[in-house]
Amino acid sequence: MVDPMLKAALRRLRAVKSKRPIGVEPGEFADWREKIADCLDGLASALPFEEDQIRARAEAVSARAQADEIRRRGVIVF
């Protein structure tokens, strides 16, 4: 059986990912990346294995860095 907290965190991440903005201004895309980072932090808290927690937190840090870079440059960067 899957832990309900893990299941909820995965659902939230999928829901936010499905709302990826396309053809929008960079600020909106950066905001979306911040939401993804928040979801990844929540997921990290629910993951049972430390390696997975570390990976999810690292992805959250990367998403926030990308959002900051998008805001700084004013263009979407990958």
C-alpha positions, 0 to 999 in steps of 0.5 A, spaced: 500 500 500 502 506 498 503 511 503 497 516 503 502 522 504 506 520 498 500 519 494 497 526 495 504 529 494 505 525 487 498 527 485 499 535 487 506 534 483 502 531 477 497 537 477 502 542 477 506 539 472 499 539 467 498 546 468 505 548 464 504 555 461 506 555 454 507 561 450 506 566 456 511 571 459 517 569 462 514 571 469 508 566 469 513 561 467 518 562 473 512 562 477 510 555 475 517 553 476 516 556 483 510 551 484 514 545 481 519 547 486 514 547 492 511 540 490 518 537 489 519 539 497 513 536 499 514 530 495 521 530 498 518 530 505 513 524 503 519 519 500 521 513 504 528 513 501 533 518 503 536 518 496 530 520 493 529 525 498 535 528 496 534 528 489 527 531 490 530 537 494 536 538 489 530 538 483 527 543 487 533 547 488 534 547 481 527 549 479 528 555 483 534 557 480 531 556 473 525 561 476 530 566 478 534 566 472 528 567 468 526 573 472 533 576 471 534 575 464 526 576 462 527 570 458 525 562 459 531 558 459 532 551 459 
